[in-house]
């Protein structure tokens, strides 16, 4: 009888630990970076002006590409798209739409690195 009681007393803590481990693993997976779904358009040479954001939006939406936002960032335009498949379509379309002299490359959206910056800034307050 006492052997049976001892084996049952280890089942619940073991189950709780297993659930906690699975929950932490799921949380870690949810915070993995997703593939970048943004493109940055920059002039290849200095002195070349950026294309108008509305023109880029209109040209891409006419081709059925869904755009979340277009924002200027430093010396270029960041085109935020719905998915990585939309990003590939947009890259091909932009190569057709824009005149030569522009670089189109993948980029992370600016807000993706904000939390890292906040953590680095806040870590100085500890200790």
Buried (B, 14 or more C-beta within 10 A) or exposed (E): EEEEEEEEEEEEEEEEEEEEEEEEEEEEEEEEEEEBBBBBBBBEEEEEEBBEBEEBBEBBEEEEBEBEEBBEEEEBBBBBBEEBEBBBBBBEBBEEBBEEEBEBEBBBBEEEEEEEEEEEEEEEEEE
